[in-house]
Amino acid sequence: MAVNRLQIEEFLEGASHSLLLDVRSPAEYEHGHIPGALSLPLFSDEERKIVGTIYKQQSREIAIKAGLDFFGPKMHPMIDMVESMINNSTNIHDKKTVFVYCWRGGMRSAGVAWLLNLYGFKVYSLAGGYKSYRRLAGQLFTYPFQFKLLGGFTGSGKTRILEELKTQGENVVDLELLAHHKGSAFGGIDMPKPPTQEEFENHLAYKLFLFKTKFESSGLNQQSIWLEDESQRIGSINIPNALWEKMRRSPLVFIDIPFAERLDYITKEYGTCSIEKLIDATERIKKRLGGLATKTAIEHLSEHKIKEAFDILLRYYDKQYSKSLHNRENLNELLVKVPAEKVTCENAALLRGKIQSV
């Protein structure tokens, strides 16, 4: 049985319900990998370094022999590991098919694919390797998707609205969820460790790939995708330039909720957070917030007067968002305001009523 080599889009479609293996070193995997892939390194980080050095300083043939010395003792354990991965997975439909990739689609994936094929698996490898996925990601960030942005001042419950839009069948990408950050100086509090920039891009690209595949298969290429209106930087993560520039030219539906309602909502959201973390986050925006406002907000926090502190902070973020909003070109043509009385996921219904008008 031969090992089949697939181009990136066909590879991703096939791997969606099968075991997907990244056979690069652990450090390469941690830096960035195809979403859904499990790590099955052919070489450790140190072994990869040794083989690479031999390849550069001596020859390809000597490097292969050195690699085989590392590979040989791992063959049996690798088979056991693959079977364990399959047996412990709940989303693998075909337990006899495996998809494999390395950095360039070269010797590492070829070696593991040969072993798994020999054992009896049907094996597909990725032509061009992980590099081909990174090229696809770049292409997807420039693809002519139709975006609609959900805007609104801080504390408008935009994440809840996006979740409800998704429940109602709308196409949604939650950028803050992918970045593990809520977007303000306080947005990283009690959130999971942020991904690397590359990992963020990989997961974002995969979401866009799934939408592209869905649209093309249904013949509805003009369907829109909802995104939250974001700054280009979300915590430590940057939205890719091409995508962000397209976002700035996309229709913007602005949920307009009174200040008092938003203040109540954000006070509840952050009211259980560590005071020390809230103070640290306030200190980080001291230069922009201003010395007196920072001092007053920190005093309120120290006295556990959360609402009084966030009254100051929320006014600051309203000013910042308003400035960003009005720096957008053609704002009058792009912006639709939707008044709402409360912060609730039910505001999604108000937005859906505006879908055809933007």
N, C-alpha and C positions, 0 to 999 in steps of 0.2 A: 504493500500500500504506500503510495507516494505522499509526501508532504506538499500540501497546496499553498501557494503564495498568493495572497490577496492584496489588492490596492486598499487604501485606507478606508474609504466609505463602505465598501463591501465587507471589509474586515470588522468594522464597528457594528454594522447591522447583524452580522453573523454571531458576533461575540456577546450580544446583549443578553442571551439566555444560556450561555455556556461558560465553562471555566476559562477565564482570561488570565494569563500568566505573564508577568514582567520578570524577565530573567537577568536583568541588569543587577549591578551591585546594590546593597542596601542603601548606600548614600545617594545613588542616582534615583532610586525609587522614592526616597523620602523627599528629595528636592522637587520631584514632579513626576506623575505617571498618568496613564490613561484612566479615567474614572472607572471604577469597578474591577480594576486589575489587582490581583494578589501577587505578592512578592515571592518569587522562587529563584533566588540568585544563583547563577552558575558559579560565580566567584564571590568571595568576600571582598570588601573594599581593598584590603591589603593584597589579596591574590590578584585582583584586577590591576593594581598598580604594578605588581611584579611582571605580569604577562605583558602589559603595555610597554613597560620599559624594555623588556627583551625584544619586543616587536620593533621598537624604534631603534635600538642600539645594535641589535644583531640581525635577526631575520624573521620573516613570517613563519617559516618552517620550525625554527627553534622555539618561537613563541607558542605555536600550536602544541608542540611536544610538552612544553611546560604547563600549558593549560590542561592537557590530558592527564598529567600527573595529579592536578587538583580535581579534575572531573571524575576520574575513575572511581575513587572511594565513595563518591556522592551518588552514584547511579541508583543503587538500591534504595537508599533513604529518599531520593527524589521521587521515585515511583510511589513509595509509601506516603509521602507528603501530598502528592497530587490526589491519590485516592482518598486521603483524609479530607482534603479541601472539598472534594466533590461530595463526600458523604455528609459533611457538616454544613453544606450550603442549602438554603431553602429556595433559591431562585434559579437553580440549574435544571433545565428541562432535559437536556441530552447529556447523559453522564459518560458517554463514550467519545465526546468531541471536545477538543482543547484548542484554544487560540493562544499563540505565543508571540512575543516580540522582544527585541533588544534595542540597542541604540540606533543602529543603521540597518537592521535586518540582515546582519552578517553571521559570523561564526558562532556567537553565543546562542542566538535563537536557533540556528541550524543544528547545533549540538544537542540541545534539549529537545527540539522537535524530532530529531533522529531517534533519541532514546524513547520518547513517548510513543512514537510511531512503531518502533520495534516491539514495544510492550503490547500494542494492540489498540491504542487510541487513534481516532481520526484527527489529524493535526493540521491546523492552518497557521501559517506564519505571516507576518506583516511585511510586505515589500516596502523597503525604506525605513522600517523600524519606527521607533518613537519620534524620530525627526520628521517623519511624514505626518504624524499627528500634530506636531507643533506647526507645521506648514499649513495644515488644514485649519487649525485654530486661527491663524492670521487671516486666512481667506474668509472665515466665517465672520470675523469682526468687521469686514468690509462688505459683506453680502447685503443686498438691498432688502433687508427686512423692513416691515412697516411697524414702527414702535408707537405706542401711546404711553405718555408719562403720567404717573399719578403724583401730583404736587400737593403741597400744603405745609403750613408752618409746623414747627416741632410740636409734638403732642397731639397731632390730628388723628393718630391711630392708623397711619398709612399701611403698616405691616398687616394689621388685622383686615383692612380692606382688601389688600392683595390676596390674602388667604381666602377671603370670601369670594372674590372674583374667580379664583382658581376653582373653588368648590362649585361655582355656577357655570363652569365650562370655559372660562376665558383662558387664554394663553398667558402665562405669567412667569417671569424670572425674578426671583427675590435676590437682588444683588447683595443686600446686607446679610442675608442668611449665608450666602456663599463666602462672604468676607469675614464672617463671625464677628460682626461689628455693627452697631446701630447708627453709626454715622457722625455723632457728635463727640466732644471730648469725653463724654460720659458713656459713650457707646460700647466701650470694651469691658465695662464693669460686669463681672460675673459671666462673661461669655467664654466659650471654648477658645483654646489657643488658636490664633489666626493661622490660616494657611500661608505657604510661601506665595509670592506673586505668581509664580509659574503654576502652582496648584490651583489658585483662584482662576487663572485664565483657562486652565484645562477643564475645570468643572463648568465654567461659563460657556466655553466652546461646545462642550458636550450637550448642554441644554439647548443651545442654538442649533446644533446638528440634528437633534431629535425633532425640533420644530420644523427645520428645513425638510427633513425626510417626511414628516407628517403632511406638510403643506403640499409637497410635490406629489405624494401618493394620492392625495385627495383632489388634486387639481385646483386647490384653493390657495394659490401662491400669495394672494394679497391679504390674507388673514393677519391681524395685528397681534403684537406681543406687548403686554403691559410690563413696564418697568417703573420703579420709583424714581422720581426726579432727584438725582444725587449730585453732590460735588464730585469732581473727578477722583478725589482721594477719599476712601472709606477706611478710616483707621490707618493701618500700615499698607493698605492695598490701593493700587491705582486701576481705575477702569481704563482699558486700552484706548489709546488716543482716537483711533478711527471710530470706535463704537461710541465713545463719549461725544465726539463731534456730531455724530448722527443723532444722538439723543438730544443735543441742544437745538437741533433743527426739527424735532418731532413735535406733534401736537401735545399740549399739556392740559390735563384736566385737573383743576385746582380745587381741592375740597376746603371750603372756607368755614372754619369753625370759630366761634367766639373765644377770646383770650381766656376768660374765666373757666370755660369748659376744658380747654387744653391744659391749663394750669392744674386743675383738679386731677386730670388724667395722668399727667407726668409726675405729679407728687405721689400718686399711688404707685406708679411704675417704679420709681426710684426710692420710695419711702422706706423700703426694707433693706436697702443697700448699706454697706459699711460707711459710717461717717468719714472715716479716714480716707476711703477710696473717693468719696464725693469731694472731699477737700483737696485731695491730690489732683483730681480732674479739674477743679476750679483753678488751682494754681497754674495749670498748664495753659490756660487761656488768659492769664493775667494781663499780658501786654495788649491784647485786643479788647478785653473786658474793661480795663482801666483799674488803676490802683484802688480808688475809693470803692467802686462797685465790688471788686474782688474782696477787699477787706470786710465789707458789710455782709456779703454772701457767706464768707467763711465764718464770720461771727454767728450768723443765723444757724449755719450747719453745726457749729460747736455747741449751740444751745438746743439742738434738735428741732429747730424751727425750719423744717424742710420746705414747707410751702412758701414761707417768706424768702428763703434762699432762691427757690426756683422761680419766684416772681421776677427777681433780678435777672437770673440766667435766661429765662424764657424770652424776656424782652430783648436781650442781647442776640439770641439766636433768631428771633423774628427779624431784627434789623439786618443780620447777615444774610438770611435767606432772601429777604426782599431786595437787597442789593444785587445778589446773584441773579435773581429772577429778572430784574429790569436791565441787566447787562446783556440779556439775550437778544439777538437780532430777530426782527419780525415778530416780536412778542404779541402784538395785537392780533396777528393772523393765527398764532399758535395757541393762545390762551383761552380756555373756557373755565369760568368760575362756577362752582356748584355750592351754593350755601347749604349748611347743615347746622342743626341746633346742638347735636350731641356727638360725642366720640363713640362710634359704634360700628361694628362690621356691617350693619344694615345700610350704611352709607354706600356700599357697593351697588345697591339697586339704583341709587341716584346717579351714580357714574355710568352705569350701563344704559341709562336713559339718554345719556349724552354721546354714546358711542357713534351713532350715525351722523352726528353733527360736527365731528372733528376728523 
